Amino acid sequence: MNIADLFKNDSNEPEDTRQSVVIYFNYGEKSLEKLHELESKLRIVLYNEGAGELEGHQMALDLLDGFLYLYGDSAEALFKAIRPTLLATPFMKNAEIRPRFKKLENDDVSEIEFVLE
């Protein structure tokens, strides 16, 4: 066995079959407490719905804005599961939602963007 064997994918599944939802939002809080509360709620919803997973977040150093990254088998199912929780969260008002659907035949990715209202 060599080092390359350690990283070889033995699965017959395509490498990137998951779809995603990326959320850009304005935050502006002094700490990450409210974001962590939202993430806990989203993880519970996603687990209960079996819709996917919250991978994590990326925040600006000044906490003015950030991104949430979610992955699952269906971007549509992900968004439908989390939408009520997002709507009930004040700092998610006017967040930019970017569902990314599966790869197309020419390896392009189908993606749309809209504002949460």
VOZARO-8304 format. One line per field, with one value per residue (C-alpha): residue number from 1; residue in three letters; x, y negated, z negated. Coordinates in pm, 1 decimal. Each point is the difference from the previous one (the first is absolute). Last residue first. Example, Ala and Ser with C-alpha at 12.3 -4.5 7.8 and 13.67 -1.06 7.14 Angstrom:
<sites>
n 2;1
res Ser;Ala
x 1367.0;-137.0
y 106.0;344.0
z -714.0;-66.0
</sites>
This chain:
<sites>
n 117;116;115;114;113;112;111;110;109;108;107;106;105;104;103;102;101;100;99;98;97;96;95;94;93;92;91;90;89;88;87;86;85;84;83;82;81;80;79;78;77;76;75;74;73;72;71;70;69;68;67;66;65;64;63;62;61;60;59;58;57;56;55;54;53;52;51;50;49;48;47;46;45;44;43;42;41;40;39;38;37;36;35;34;33;32;31;30;29;28;27;26;25;24;23;22;21;20;19;18;17;16;15;14;13;12;11;10;9;8;7;6;5;4;3;2;1
res Glu;Leu;Val;Phe;Glu;Ile;Glu;Ser;Val;Asp;Asp;Asn;Glu;Leu;Lys;Lys;Phe;Arg;Pro;Arg;Ile;Glu;Ala;Asn;Lys;Met;Phe;Pro;Thr;Ala;Leu;Leu;Thr;Pro;Arg;Ile;Ala;Lys;Phe;Leu;Ala;Glu;Ala;Ser;Asp;Gly;Tyr;Leu;Tyr;Leu;Phe;Gly;Asp;Leu;Leu;Asp;Leu;Ala;Met;Gln;His;Gly;Glu;Leu;Glu;Gly;Ala;Gly;Glu;Asn;Tyr;Leu;Val;Ile;Arg;Leu;Lys;Ser;Glu;Leu;Glu;His;Leu;Lys;Glu;Leu;Ser;Lys;Glu;Gly;Tyr;Asn;Phe;Tyr;Ile;Val;Val;Ser;Gln;Arg;Thr;Asp;Glu;Pro;Glu;Asn;Ser;Asp;Asn;Lys;Phe;Leu;Asp;Ala;Ile;Asn;Met
x -3861.0;305.4;177.7;58.7;279.8;-6.9;249.6;27.7;354.5;184.2;165.6;-130.1;-267.2;-119.4;137.4;-251.3;-171.2;149.3;-242.0;120.2;-195.2;82.4;-114.5;-258.8;-104.8;235.8;100.7;-354.4;-29.1;-358.4;26.6;315.8;-173.3;-299.0;230.3;220.0;-186.7;-113.6;356.9;153.1;-274.3;65.0;376.6;-54.9;241.9;146.3;238.2;-22.6;252.0;-73.9;169.1;91.6;-52.7;85.2;190.2;309.4;218.9;-243.0;-169.1;7.9;-250.2;-45.5;-74.9;-371.1;-133.8;-256.5;-374.6;-65.6;-288.4;85.1;373.8;-44.1;-227.6;238.6;302.6;-188.6;-90.6;359.6;125.7;-244.4;122.5;361.2;-84.2;-162.3;308.7;254.8;75.0;-42.8;-275.4;10.7;-131.9;-74.3;-60.3;134.6;-159.5;144.6;-230.3;155.1;-39.5;187.6;107.2;363.5;233.3;-223.1;-90.6;195.4;181.0;363.0;117.5;379.4;149.1;187.5;102.8;190.7;222.1;123.0;-122.2
y -3763.0;211.4;-139.7;216.4;177.5;289.1;272.2;282.5;128.1;44.6;338.8;23.3;254.2;-216.1;8.3;9.4;-302.0;-295.3;-197.4;-358.1;-193.2;-365.3;-109.1;-278.9;73.7;265.9;-225.9;16.2;382.4;126.8;-2.6;212.8;258.4;17.4;39.9;278.5;307.5;-152.3;-115.8;341.4;175.3;-231.9;45.9;376.3;276.5;-212.4;-283.6;-324.9;-285.1;-318.3;-326.3;-317.9;-366.2;-279.5;224.3;-229.5;298.3;94.9;332.8;343.0;257.9;371.2;329.0;-6.4;337.9;164.6;39.1;280.7;-214.3;53.9;-34.3;-311.7;-160.7;83.1;-129.2;-318.4;-69.1;50.2;-225.0;-271.9;11.1;-12.6;-308.6;-166.7;67.9;-114.7;-323.9;-377.2;35.1;-155.9;302.3;-65.3;326.1;212.3;345.1;289.2;291.4;315.6;309.8;322.4;222.4;-102.4;300.0;219.1;322.2;320.9;-37.8;102.8;-363.6;-0.7;-219.7;266.8;175.2;-311.5;25.5;346.7;350.4
z -234.4;79.1;306.3;307.5;183.2;245.8;84.2;251.3;5.5;326.5;53.2;362.4;-96.1;-287.8;-350.8;-278.6;-150.8;-182.5;-213.6;-59.3;-262.3;-59.1;-345.1;1.6;-359.4;-139.2;-290.2;-139.7;-12.4;37.7;380.3;-20.5;-218.8;234.9;305.5;-141.4;125.1;331.2;65.7;-52.3;199.1;296.3;-22.9;21.7;-105.7;-275.0;-84.1;-197.8;-18.5;-196.2;98.9;-182.3;-69.3;-242.0;-241.2;14.6;94.2;277.0;-64.1;164.0;-112.8;-42.1;172.9;-70.5;101.1;221.1;34.5;-247.7;-127.6;-368.1;64.9;211.9;-259.0;-286.5;192.8;89.5;-363.3;-112.5;281.2;-102.3;-360.3;123.2;206.5;-301.0;-215.5;259.7;-183.7;49.1;261.3;347.7;190.1;365.8;184.8;285.8;12.2;198.9;75.0;133.2;212.7;-57.0;287.1;-6.2;30.2;215.9;-180.0;65.7;-332.3;-33.1;-23.5;-16.9;-271.4;-194.1;320.3;110.8;-309.9;92.9;-80.9
</sites>
